[in-house]
Amino acid sequence: MEKGAVCIIGAGISGLTCARTLADRGYRVTVFEKSRGVGGRMSTRRTDDGVQFDHGAPYFTVQGERFHSQVKHWISDGVVQPWEAKIVELYQGRADQEGRRVERYVAVPGMNGICRHLARGLDVRFNTRVAPPARDGDTWLVRDEGGAELGRFATVLISAPAPQSTALLKAAPLLVKRSERVRMAPSWAVMAAFREPLGLAYDAAFIHASPLTWIAKNSGKPGRPPSPETWVLQATPAWTGEQLEKEADWVTDRLLAAFRVSTGCGSGETSFSAAHLWRHAVPPEPHPGPFMLDEKRRIGACGDWCGGPRVEGAFLSGALLAERLCELA
């Protein structure tokens, strides 16, 4: 028996986990995504030459038993592999071994692999910018930003960064008050492919006293082509905030210079480089609950800004919101 129609806005890991959970339990789910592909901040960028970069989440870790069980399934499905990386801490050119051993995982062949796996068989509609849903009787009327009707739904669930969720939740004032309290820090990321191997003795590094906070050799991850050598550089939220409105080329030049200073790699001529701004990257103080839901109006929100700013937090947020909705049926 078909259950109530559900609209989910956003095709990142929280939205797709929510959609997958509901679809598997008989709900008719439609996912709307403003971009041309799935992933959100787990997106994988590909150049015209086929070079790829994990320019958002570089990896993920596992803490709880539920997520650990899910990751085991993804490994069995060939979607995830452990990342046995040598990681150091760099301070003004000095490299120290990472202080604590952490087991890390990556999706294959790119970080969006998990989201592509979750999206199989789902009705996902790309390049669609959704306007704030409006209550119409006992249903939700959903339109795009141009006013075209997208459908009527019993439930609307929003999986987007907190500021974007706030705008889409305006028909649920109580949820707006909660979501607008959550601030999300920005992050510039630079993607670079090098003409020659850099010869660095590590795969990734946390960086101190620099505009950069993290660098990783993307081409060294499991399932990625080893050539050309590619790196993703992530700026600190503080530096990003100060340079928020700078041109991407300016940011690219500055962060590549910081990369060369921190690693001592010399000129390191690039064959490709580009910057991407994640305007809503990390919530310094997430919403304390794993999701938000107005049970009477049947509108809610999930994401890594609810409960914990990690891939695991996003997964649990979407799964728990779906399960709560099923309990209300």
C-alpha positions in Angstrom: 0.0 0.0 0.0 1.3 3.4 -0.9 1.8 5.7 2.0 1.7 9.5 2.1 3.7 11.5 -0.5 6.9 13.1 0.9 8.9 15.9 -0.6 12.6 16.1 0.4 14.6 19.2 -0.5 18.3 18.5 -0.8 20.2 15.5 -2.1 23.1 15.4 0.3 23.7 12.4 2.6 21.1 13.4 5.2 18.3 14.0 2.6 19.1 10.8 0.7 19.4 8.7 3.8 16.0 10.1 4.9 14.6 9.4 1.4 16.0 5.9 1.2 14.6 5.0 4.6 11.1 6.2 3.8 11.1 4.7 0.3 12.1 1.3 1.7 9.1 1.5 4.0 6.6 2.2 1.3 6.4 6.0 1.1 6.3 7.8 -2.2 9.3 10.1 -2.0 10.4 12.9 -4.4 13.7 14.6 -3.9 14.4 18.0 -5.3 18.1 19.2 -5.7 19.2 22.6 -6.9 22.5 21.3 -8.3 23.1 18.9 -11.2 24.1 16.0 -9.0 23.9 14.4 -5.6 26.3 14.9 -2.7 26.0 18.3 -1.2 29.2 18.8 0.7 30.1 15.3 -0.2 30.2 16.3 -3.9 33.0 15.3 -6.2 34.2 17.8 -8.8 35.3 16.6 -12.2 37.2 18.7 -14.7 36.6 18.6 -18.5 39.7 16.4 -18.7 38.2 13.9 -16.2 40.4 14.8 -13.2 38.4 14.6 -10.0 38.5 16.2 -6.6 36.7 15.6 -3.3 36.5 19.3 -2.6 34.0 19.1 0.3 34.2 16.3 2.9 37.6 14.7 2.4 36.9 11.5 4.5 34.8 10.4 7.3 35.2 8.6 10.7 32.9 6.3 12.6 32.0 6.6 16.3 28.6 4.9 17.0 27.6 1.3 16.5 24.7 2.1 14.1 26.9 4.0 11.7 29.6 1.3 12.0 27.1 -1.3 10.9 26.1 0.8 8.0 29.7 1.4 6.9 30.3 -2.3 6.9 27.4 -2.7 4.5 28.8 0.0 2.3 32.2 -1.7 2.3 30.6 -5.0 1.3 28.7 -3.2 -1.5 32.0 -1.7 -2.8 31.0 1.8 -2.0 33.4 2.6 0.8 37.0 1.7 1.5 39.3 2.4 4.5 41.8 5.1 3.8 45.2 4.0 5.1 46.8 7.4 4.9 50.0 8.8 6.4 48.9 12.0 8.0 51.1 14.6 9.7 50.8 17.9 11.4 52.7 20.8 9.7 53.9 23.8 11.7 56.0 26.4 9.8 57.5 23.7 7.6 58.1 21.1 10.3 56.2 17.8 9.9 55.2 15.8 13.0 53.4 12.5 12.9 49.7 12.8 13.7 49.3 12.5 17.4 46.4 10.0 17.5 45.7 7.2 15.2 42.3 7.6 13.6 40.6 5.1 11.3 39.3 7.0 8.3 37.1 6.0 5.3 36.4 7.3 1.9 33.7 6.6 -0.6 34.7 5.3 -4.0 35.4 6.3 -6.7 34.6 9.8 -5.2 33.1 11.0 -2.0 29.7 11.4 -3.7 29.7 7.6 -4.2 27.7 7.0 -1.0 25.0 9.5 -2.2 24.9 8.0 -5.6 24.4 4.6 -4.0 21.6 5.9 -1.8 19.9 7.6 -4.7 19.5 4.5 -6.9 15.9 3.9 -7.7 14.7 7.2 -6.1 12.9 10.0 -7.9 15.5 12.7 -7.7 14.9 15.9 -9.8 18.0 18.0 -10.4 18.5 21.7 -11.2 15.4 22.5 -9.3 15.3 25.5 -6.9 12.4 25.1 -4.5 10.5 28.1 -3.1 9.3 28.0 0.5 6.5 25.4 0.6 3.0 26.7 1.4 0.3 25.0 3.4 -2.9 24.4 1.3 -5.6 22.6 3.3 -4.1 19.4 4.6 -1.3 19.2 2.1 1.8 21.1 1.2 2.0 22.9 -2.1 5.5 22.9 -3.5 6.6 25.3 -6.3 9.9 26.1 -7.8 11.4 29.7 -7.5 9.8 30.5 -10.9 6.3 29.7 -9.6 5.8 26.4 -11.4 4.0 23.8 -9.4 6.1 20.8 -8.4 3.5 18.8 -6.6 1.4 18.4 -3.5 2.7 16.4 -0.6 1.6 15.2 2.8 5.0 16.0 4.3 7.9 18.3 3.5 11.4 17.6 4.9 14.3 19.9 4.2 17.9 18.8 4.1 20.0 22.0 3.5 22.4 24.1 5.5 20.8 25.9 8.4 20.4 29.4 6.7 18.8 27.9 3.6 16.6 25.6 5.8 15.4 28.7 7.7 14.2 30.4 4.5 12.4 27.2 3.4 10.7 26.6 6.8 8.9 30.0 7.0 5.5 28.2 7.2 6.7 26.6 10.5 7.6 29.6 12.8 8.7 27.5 15.7 11.2 25.6 13.6 12.4 28.9 12.1 13.3 30.2 15.6 15.4 27.1 16.2 17.2 26.9 12.9 18.0 30.6 12.7 20.1 30.2 15.9 22.5 27.9 14.1 25.4 29.7 12.5 27.5 28.0 9.8 31.1 28.9 9.2 32.4 29.2 5.6 35.4 27.4 4.0 37.3 28.1 0.8 38.7 25.0 -0.9 41.3 24.9 -3.7 41.6 22.0 -6.1 45.0 21.6 -7.8 46.5 19.1 -10.2 50.3 19.2 -10.6 52.3 18.5 -13.7 54.9 16.5 -11.8 54.8 14.5 -8.5 55.6 16.6 -5.5 57.5 13.9 -3.7 55.9 14.7 -0.3 56.3 11.9 2.3 52.7 12.0 3.5 49.2 11.8 2.1 47.5 14.6 4.1 48.3 17.1 6.8 46.7 19.3 9.4 48.4 22.7 9.2 49.0 25.2 12.0 49.8 28.9 11.8 48.6 29.2 8.1 45.6 30.2 6.1 45.2 26.5 5.5 43.8 24.0 8.0 44.0 20.8 6.0 45.5 19.4 2.8 45.1 16.0 1.2 46.4 14.2 -1.8 43.2 13.3 -3.6 45.0 11.1 -6.1 46.4 9.0 -3.2 43.0 7.9 -2.0 41.6 4.4 -2.8 39.8 4.2 -6.1 41.2 7.4 -7.5 43.5 7.6 -10.6 47.1 8.0 -9.3 47.9 10.5 -12.1 48.0 13.4 -12.3 48.9 14.1 -8.7 46.0 16.1 -7.2 45.6 17.9 -3.9 42.7 19.6 -2.2 43.5 22.5 0.1 41.0 23.7 2.8 41.3 27.1 4.3 40.5 27.9 8.0 37.0 29.3 8.7 38.6 32.4 10.1 40.7 33.1 7.0 37.7 32.3 4.8 35.5 34.7 6.7 38.0 37.5 6.1 38.3 36.7 2.4 34.7 35.7 1.8 34.0 38.0 -1.1 37.4 37.7 -2.8 37.6 36.5 -6.4 38.2 32.8 -6.8 41.4 33.3 -8.7 42.8 35.5 -5.9 41.9 32.8 -3.4 43.5 30.1 -5.5 46.8 32.1 -5.8 47.0 32.8 -2.0 46.2 29.3 -0.9 48.6 27.7 -3.4 51.3 30.0 -2.0 50.4 28.9 1.5 50.5 25.3 0.4 54.0 25.7 -1.0 55.3 27.5 2.1 53.8 24.8 4.5 55.0 21.8 2.5 58.3 23.2 1.1 57.3 21.8 -2.3 58.8 24.7 -4.3 57.1 26.0 -7.4 54.9 22.9 -8.0 53.6 23.9 -11.4 49.9 23.2 -11.8 48.0 21.9 -14.8 44.7 22.8 -13.2 43.6 24.9 -10.2 40.4 26.3 -9.0 38.7 27.5 -5.9 35.3 26.7 -4.5 33.5 28.6 -1.6 31.5 26.5 0.8 29.5 29.4 2.2 27.8 27.2 4.8 30.4 24.5 5.7 30.5 23.8 9.4 28.2 24.7 12.3 30.4 25.6 15.3 27.5 25.0 17.6 25.0 22.6 16.0 21.3 22.3 16.9 21.3 20.0 19.9 18.7 17.5 18.5 19.3 15.1 15.6 16.5 16.7 13.5 13.6 19.1 13.7 10.0 18.2 13.1 6.6 20.0 13.4 4.6 16.8 13.9 1.2 18.6 13.4 2.1 20.4 10.2 4.4 17.5 9.0 7.3 19.7 8.1 10.9 19.2 9.3 14.6 19.5 8.7 17.7 17.4 9.0 21.4 17.7 8.3 24.8 17.8 9.8 23.9 21.0 11.6 21.5 19.0 13.7 23.3 16.9 16.3 26.8 16.8 14.9 28.9 18.3 12.0 30.2 15.0 10.6 29.1 12.6 7.9 28.0 10.3 10.6 25.9 13.1 12.1 24.3 13.8 8.7 23.5 10.1 8.2 21.9 9.7 11.6 19.9 13.0 11.3 18.3 11.8 8.1 17.7 8.2 9.3 16.2 9.3 12.7 13.9 11.9 11.1 12.5 9.3 8.7 12.0 6.8 11.5 10.1 9.4 13.6 7.9 10.1 10.6 7.1 6.4 10.3 6.2 6.3 14.0 3.6 9.1 13.4 1.9 7.2 10.5 
